[in-house]
């Protein structure tokens, strides 16, 4: 099992920045890829960004390219999401996820952290 704990959410004005953190514990050696998703009430959970645990290759949703950066610190078993130039439409609950293998599914999820961007 892998446990994921997010932190760093909050309220920020449009144009501002936030950095989310996701600390992983447990069987972290089994993690292949980690990602951030976000969800607005009543809507499906959307992909934001992902990073391979080994090698560090990344990919992003078109809506956040150029504004968000995903990174990882293997020594701390932590993944970050640096969010710049935030927009009101970025308001959502942000979830960290971990996958054990190549593919589109994720095996472990955090509890989520709220990000609210005011206009």
N, C-alpha and C positions, 0 to 999 in steps of 0.2 A: 504494500500500500504506500501511496504517496499523499502527504497532506500539504495543502496549499493555503497560505494565508495572505490576503491582499491588504494593503494599506496605502494611504496617501490621497485618498479621495477628499472632496470638499467642494466648497463654493468659490467660484472665481468669475471675474468679469470677462466678457468677450475680449479676445485678443491676449488674454493672459496665458499662463503656463501652470501645469501641474506635473508631478512625477509620481506615478504609481509604482509600488513595489509588490512583488509576489515572492514570498519566502517558501521554499520547498523543504520538506523533511520526510524522513522515512527512507524508502527504497529508491532514492534519487538516482542511483546508478542505472536504474531501468528506464529512465526518461530519455526519449529520443528527440522530442520537440516540445516546446512550450509556446503558448499563445495567449493573446488577449481577445476577448469577445466583449460585446456590450449589448444591453437589452433595455428597451423602453417598455413600460407597462403596456400589455396588450399586443405586443409585437414579438416576432421571433428574435432569437439571439443572433446577432450578426458578428461575423469575423472582423477583427481589427488588424491584427498583426501576429506573426509567428516567427520563431527563431529556432534553429536546430541547436540542441544542447552541445553537440560536438561540431566544431567548424564555424558555427555562428551565422550560417546563411539565413537571410531574412526575406519575408514577403509581407506586403501590406495591402489592405483594402484601398481601392482608388480614392475613396473619400478622405483618407488620412495621409496619403502620400505627400511627402514634403513638409508635413506638419508634425507627425508623430515619429518617434524613433524607439524601436525595441532593442534592448541589449540584455546581456546576462553577465553575472559574476559567478563563475563556476565554483570558486573557492567559498563563496557565501551561499551557494545554492539559491541564488536570487535572480529573478528576472525583473526588468524595469520597463516602464512605458513612459517616455518623456513626451509630453503633449504640449505643443506650442501653438500659438495663434488659434486658441480655442474659440469655437463658435457655439451659439446656443443649441444648434442641432447635435452637438457632441454630448449633450446632457443625456445620461443613461447610468445604469448600474454596470460597472465594468467587472468582468470575471476573468480570472486566470485559469488556464487549463493546461494539462500535461498529457502527452501521448506517449505510449510505449513503443510504437512502431510506425513505419511509413503508412500513410493513408489519410483519410479525411476525418476519422473519428478521434475523439479524445477520451481518455480513460478516467481522469481525475479533474475535479473542479473545486475552485475556492468558493467562499461564501459571497463574494461580491463586495464592491465598494462603490458608493454613490459619488458621481461627478455631476455637479450642477454648474452650468455656464449661464450667467445672467447677461441680458442684452443692455 
